[in-house]
Amino acid sequence: MENSTVILLVEDNPDDVKLTLRAFEKNNISNELVVVRDGAEALAYLFAEGEYADRELKDLPGLVLLDLNLPKIDGHEVLRRIRADERTKFLPVVILTTSTEESDLVQSYTNGCNSYVQKPVDFQQFSDAIRQLGLYWVVLNRRPSIQS
Amino acid sequence: MLILCISILLQLAAAALAFLKVRRLKNTLAWLMICIAFLLMALRRLITLVHAVQSDVEGINLSAETVGLLISCLLVGGGWLMGRVFERLSIQQEELQRTLDQRIEAEAQLKKNDGLLRQMGRIAHVGGWEFDPFTGKGSWTAEVARIHDLDPKDETSMEKGLSFYQGKSRILIDQAVEEAIKFGKPYDLELELVTAKGVRKWVRTIGRPKMKADEVVMVRGTFQDITEHKEAEERIRQVTKRQEELSDIIEKSEQPVGVGYPDGRLGLCNAAFCTLTGYSMEELRVIDWNEVLTPPEWKDREQAALRGLSESGKPVRYRKEYLHKDGRRVPIEMLVHVCKDPAGAVQFYYAFITDITERLAAENALLLSEKRFEDIALSSGDWVWECDAEGRFIFAAGEVAQITGYQPEEIVGMQVFELKDEEEAERFGPIFREFTLEKKTMLELETQIVSKNGRRVYLLTNAVPVFNDEGELLGYRGVDKDITEKKHKDEELRKYREHLEELVEVRAAELENLNRFSHTILETAPMGIVTFRSDGQCESVNKHMAKLVGESREQLLARNLHDFLDGGASAFPRLAQSCLDSGESQRETVSLTTPGGKEVVIFVRFARFVVDEQPHLMLMANNVTERIRSEKALRASSLKLQASNRELEAFSYSVSHDLRSPLRSIDGFSQALLEDYGEVLDKEGQDYLQRIRAAAQRMGGLINDLLQLSRISRWQLENRTVDLGELALQALSSLQEQDPERVVEMVIGKDLAVEGDPRLLRLVMENLINNAWKFSRNTDKAKIEVGTARNDSLDRPHADLAGNRKIIYVKDNGVGFDMAYADKLFGAFQRLHSLSEFEGTGIGLATVIRAVQRQGGLVWAEGQVGAGASLYLTLET
């Protein structure tokens, strides 16, 4: 695992945050996990705005885990804006949501998500999912350099 | 010696003398002998002389020699004398002989002359005669007798000779003879006589009186038969006369006549020829007919015609043109004869020439006229014919082949009845006989023939009788028009008319029925129907209208468009007018109060129709008061339903999102507790946590299934061909993967394709297969079958419901169920087994039934406890 790669978790439910962190931990994923609580904050972080203004813009996370049902700006809109911006358009975004609605799936893929993972109720399954996500997106996946 | 020599000389002289005699006299032999004797004597003397000379002169007998000499002298003298005598005799004899010869010769000549005379007389029919004028006695040669057809031996006389003349000839001869006798005047007459055999002959008689002392003693003459000569002369005279006449005719003839020589010269030409060619006789004498008179393009043809003429000798007739002197061309017809010399070479041609300018014009006019008639006849599309009195065709032209199928040359010679079948021949026979007997003109006669290819052809015949000069009927000449098509059309038309009449009858009956039917419909129609005239007067009202309005029919019939309904009917005249103007039906919903005071909403339609060319209006009215009311209610409830649907959607969405999150927390933290603080808890505590987790997961499952169920109603349906067998196989494979240890016999039948929504059908098959898999878990030799069921293998109500639709079943040999609970099977959360027996949410079959029903299908189950279950389904199609 590349410890240097930051994973951005966009999740308003503290239980889910905690469980996600636990799953990371359980699966020995030691990457830095930045948690933001709503869509607006997620965008602020990504584009180094507001409270994240002092952040280096070019230090983008290696993976964004994005919930759909979010306060302020929902997950679909966040994804859309990520894809709309030149700087972030190649950013791997995995939708991690409770929703099993077909409409959510379709819309997410339309907006350009890289994966869509439904959070299972069974923690064991959830943990497995997180492990596979980490393995795939952080370790195996290659993406073009944003700067170039 | 001398004597001897003289003797020799004398003897030689005597010999020479004798020799001369030989030549001069006839008595040659005697003189020759004398001559030889002298020669011998001379020779003897000569020998003596020689002897004397040689031996001695003395040896000569002089005396003997002298005697010899004397004898010789005597002999010579005697010889000479004798010679003279003989000569004299000989001359006399010759003269005598000559005279004799002359006599004989003269006689022969006379004889010959006489023969010649006779022969000549016979050949030339010439004879001679004489008579004594005193005695009248006469004689004539045999030829003269023959001319008179008399025997030459018979006596004749002057009188007899004259008796053969008659009439004018007798007068002439009598006069001539009298003058000859009296005055010695000779005569030369050509007269006619009649012979003893009664043959008329012409004779020439020339009389010469013989005078003796101024007196005629004899009349002599020649007599010649000149009948042939006379005839020849007559012929020549006649020929000459004819030739003169002919040349006069030719000269005066208006027909140009000309003689032409092969070398191009012209011979005799008449005045008409001059007129025709424009040249004078003098000019014609020097021109070349081939070069000057004949135009270049005619030369070859003419030469060919003349060659033919030269070979055959038969006159030829041909047309050509002459180049007139003034340059005109004159069309002519030549009739040319040839005249050949005995060797067969052409001497000249003579031609009778006719100026055919006018004839050509007339011919052309005739041709044109004929052509015009022919064109008219032939272009009429008709068949033009001519037949004899027996109906045998002698001419056919025009569209004969098209009409009859026979070529004109085939038709000619055929009898008209050969073209007819038996029936038509029988019909037409008497007609034809009547026409020919009465020599009538055939006018618009309808006949039939059978064409060569067997087609029946109807003809319209027009024909006129043709007569000869005596007025006898020769036949008919006419035109046949093919009217088959017209006939067929007439026939069709007739049939069509009959058919139409039939149709009219049927139609009238139908109309009658329809009228009754319409009336019944009108009366029983669940709508008010009123008809108005265009002026607005009400014409008819049905029962329903009366009921709708609440007035009697009679009351309504008295009204018109404008006051048909009180209040609220103000729309009627407007609608009626638009309808009349546009012809399109007008519709509107009108609220009004009936005369009975009832508030009603009616849907009215105005339609225009035409009866007897008069526009009418029909008003149809439906009382829609109730409908409007219920529609309002329906709309309201539909709105409510939509609202609740939206709520439901929001609800299920939030369920999807929010209801499961806490469960995940419960499960997740229970797990965390177990993992992190497991050792703090005793076994029971751990068990509780496990139960919490199980409950949470179960609830997660429930929520998933419920969401699934709720989604079924909201999905957009597609219709495709879906192979349910394939879906079943996929579901089974997936289950087998999850539980590789299980052994289940899977039987998937054929022909499992159905029409339906692929997602819903997948859901259906997954649920059914899951159930079968699950409930056969405890069965040995578990078996799951998917197939199609025959309708007649089903129990009654389901069979009826399924009808002829395809029935698919999923059957297992698992725990089965009690049919008493069959109706609970498909309710949501309805379970027939405890969770400890078989896990599950109880929503599976509820999902199946909803998914199938959504597609208009049916689902039912059959089962028996311990003997498995069969789930049947059919889809709409």
Interface residues (C-beta under 8 A of the other chain):
Chain A: N13 D15 D16 K18 L19 R22 L68 N69 T97 T98 S99 T100 E101 E102 K119 P120 V121 D122 F123 Q124 F126
Chain B: Y653 S656 H657 D658 R660 S661 P662 L663 R664 S665 D667 G668 F669 S670 Q671 A672 R693 A696 Q697 M699 G700 G701 N704 L707 R711
